[in-house]
Amino acid sequence: MKGWIITAAAVIIAVSAAVFYYVYHSAAASQTEWHEEAMEYAVNQGLITQIEDTRYYYGRSAYSIFSGENESGEAVYVWVEQRTDISGAEEDEEWEPRTAVRARNEGISRSEAEEIAVRELELSEFKQVRLGMVGETPVYEIVYIDQEDRYSFYYLSYDDGSYIRHYQLRRDR
């Protein structure tokens, strides 16, 4: 009897691990495929010629954000929207992703965005600053814990550091 229980537990653990691996691998493969499509699109459209770094942003739309150089050697950021199947866009062969290109010296820097956050907000704990997109506006998303122990998201325009929006999520205690 004891042998059956051990065998059944081992089978359940092995099947659970296999299902977890399959689900994780499927999700990662679609992420990699989308990222490669976005990179290819940005290069083929002449938005960027040399890619130094890639980041992801997940808001109402998902974006790949590339850091690199354009044809004239200027340091740029390029945002390329992710193709989704929510609106049927994945089936639409004529679909074009929304894109944005900004010279790195045109907008505020990551450290300037962080300085604005420290100056303007009541931070209890600073988490991160990252590039993102709100509508068609490139932004910095600032994530922090506020004085009321809430996860808070504060958005500043990449172009001039002006306030776009913010929201808070209550943390479980």
C-alpha positions as CSV (number, residue, x, y, z in Angstrom):
1,M,0.0,0.0,0.0
2,K,2.8,2.4,0.9
3,G,4.5,1.7,-2.4
4,W,1.3,2.6,-4.3
5,I,1.1,5.9,-2.5
6,I,4.7,6.8,-3.2
7,T,4.3,5.8,-6.9
8,A,1.1,7.8,-7.2
9,A,2.7,10.9,-5.6
10,A,5.7,10.6,-7.9
11,V,3.5,10.4,-11.0
12,I,1.4,13.4,-9.9
13,I,4.6,15.4,-9.3
14,A,6.1,14.4,-12.7
15,V,2.9,15.2,-14.6
16,S,2.6,18.6,-12.8
17,A,6.2,19.5,-13.6
18,A,5.6,18.5,-17.3
19,V,2.5,20.6,-17.5
20,F,4.2,23.6,-15.8
21,Y,7.2,23.3,-18.2
22,Y,4.9,23.1,-21.3
23,V,2.8,26.1,-20.3
24,Y,5.9,28.2,-19.4
25,H,7.7,27.2,-22.5
26,S,4.7,28.0,-24.7
27,A,4.4,31.5,-23.2
28,A,8.1,32.2,-23.5
29,A,8.1,31.0,-27.1
30,S,5.3,33.4,-28.1
31,Q,7.2,36.3,-26.3
32,T,10.4,35.5,-28.2
33,E,8.6,35.3,-31.5
34,W,6.9,38.6,-31.0
35,H,10.1,40.3,-29.9
36,E,11.9,39.0,-33.0
37,E,9.0,40.3,-35.2
38,A,9.2,43.7,-33.5
39,M,13.0,43.9,-33.9
40,E,12.8,42.9,-37.5
41,Y,10.1,45.5,-38.1
42,A,12.0,48.3,-36.5
43,V,15.2,47.5,-38.5
44,N,13.3,47.0,-41.8
45,Q,11.5,50.3,-41.4
46,G,14.8,52.1,-40.7
47,L,13.7,53.2,-37.3
48,I,16.9,51.8,-35.7
49,T,20.0,50.2,-37.2
50,Q,21.9,49.0,-34.2
51,I,20.2,47.6,-31.1
52,E,22.0,47.8,-27.8
53,D,19.2,46.9,-25.3
54,T,15.6,45.8,-25.3
55,R,12.9,46.3,-22.7
56,Y,9.3,45.3,-22.6
57,Y,6.3,47.3,-21.4
58,Y,2.9,45.9,-20.7
59,G,0.1,48.5,-20.4
60,R,-3.1,48.6,-22.4
61,S,-0.9,47.6,-25.3
62,A,2.4,45.8,-25.0
63,Y,5.6,47.3,-26.5
64,S,9.1,46.3,-27.2
65,I,11.4,49.2,-26.5
66,F,14.7,49.2,-28.2
67,S,17.7,51.4,-27.3
68,G,20.4,51.9,-30.0
69,E,21.4,54.0,-32.9
70,N,19.7,55.1,-36.1
71,E,21.3,55.5,-39.6
72,S,23.1,58.7,-38.7
73,G,24.6,57.3,-35.5
74,E,22.2,59.2,-33.2
75,A,21.3,57.4,-30.0
76,V,17.5,56.7,-30.0
77,Y,14.7,54.8,-28.3
78,V,12.2,53.0,-30.5
79,W,8.8,51.7,-29.2
80,V,7.1,49.0,-31.3
81,E,3.6,47.8,-30.4
82,Q,2.9,44.1,-29.9
83,R,0.6,42.4,-32.3
84,T,-2.4,40.9,-30.3
85,D,-5.3,38.7,-31.3
86,I,-7.8,40.6,-29.0
87,S,-9.1,42.7,-31.9
88,G,-8.4,40.2,-34.6
89,A,-5.2,42.2,-35.6
90,E,-3.2,39.0,-35.7
91,E,-5.2,37.8,-38.6
92,D,-5.0,41.1,-40.4
93,E,-2.1,41.0,-42.9
94,E,-2.2,44.8,-43.4
95,W,-1.9,45.6,-39.7
96,E,0.9,48.0,-38.8
97,P,2.2,48.4,-35.2
98,R,2.1,51.8,-33.6
99,T,5.7,53.0,-33.3
100,A,7.5,56.0,-31.7
101,V,11.1,57.1,-32.1
102,R,12.8,59.6,-29.9
103,A,16.4,60.7,-29.7
104,R,17.7,59.9,-26.3
105,N,18.8,63.5,-25.8
106,E,15.4,64.9,-26.8
107,G,13.6,63.7,-23.7
108,I,14.2,63.6,-20.0
109,S,16.6,61.0,-18.7
110,R,15.8,58.1,-16.4
111,S,17.6,59.8,-13.6
112,E,15.6,63.1,-14.2
113,A,12.4,61.1,-14.1
114,E,13.5,59.6,-10.8
115,E,14.4,63.1,-9.4
116,I,10.9,64.4,-10.4
117,A,9.3,61.4,-8.6
118,V,11.3,62.0,-5.4
119,R,10.5,65.7,-5.5
120,E,6.8,65.4,-6.3
121,L,5.6,62.2,-4.6
122,E,5.4,60.9,-1.1
123,L,7.6,57.8,-1.5
124,S,7.9,55.2,1.2
125,E,9.9,52.9,-1.0
126,F,11.1,53.5,-4.6
127,K,10.8,50.4,-6.9
128,Q,11.8,51.3,-10.5
129,V,11.6,53.6,-13.5
130,R,11.1,52.2,-16.9
131,L,10.0,53.4,-20.4
132,G,6.5,52.8,-21.4
133,M,3.6,54.1,-23.6
134,V,0.3,55.6,-22.7
135,G,-1.9,56.0,-25.7
136,E,0.5,57.4,-28.3
137,T,2.7,59.2,-25.7
138,P,6.1,57.8,-24.7
139,V,6.4,57.9,-20.9
140,Y,8.4,56.9,-17.9
141,E,6.5,54.6,-15.6
142,I,7.6,55.1,-12.0
143,V,6.7,52.3,-9.6
144,Y,6.9,53.0,-5.8
145,I,5.2,52.3,-2.5
146,D,3.4,55.3,-1.2
147,Q,2.9,56.6,2.4
148,E,-0.3,54.6,2.7
149,D,1.5,51.3,1.8
150,R,0.0,51.1,-1.7
151,Y,1.8,50.1,-5.0
152,S,1.7,53.2,-7.0
153,F,2.3,53.9,-10.7
154,Y,3.1,57.4,-11.8
155,Y,3.5,58.3,-15.5
156,L,5.6,61.2,-16.8
157,S,6.0,62.3,-20.4
158,Y,9.3,61.2,-21.9
159,D,9.4,64.4,-23.9
160,D,9.2,67.0,-21.1
161,G,8.6,65.2,-17.8
162,S,5.0,66.5,-17.5
163,Y,2.5,64.6,-15.5
164,I,0.3,62.1,-17.5
165,R,-1.5,60.0,-14.8
166,H,-1.1,57.8,-11.8
167,Y,-2.9,55.1,-9.9
168,Q,-2.5,53.0,-6.8
169,L,-3.2,49.4,-5.8
170,R,-3.8,48.5,-2.3
171,R,-1.3,45.9,-1.0
172,D,-2.5,42.8,0.9
173,R,-1.6,43.0,4.5
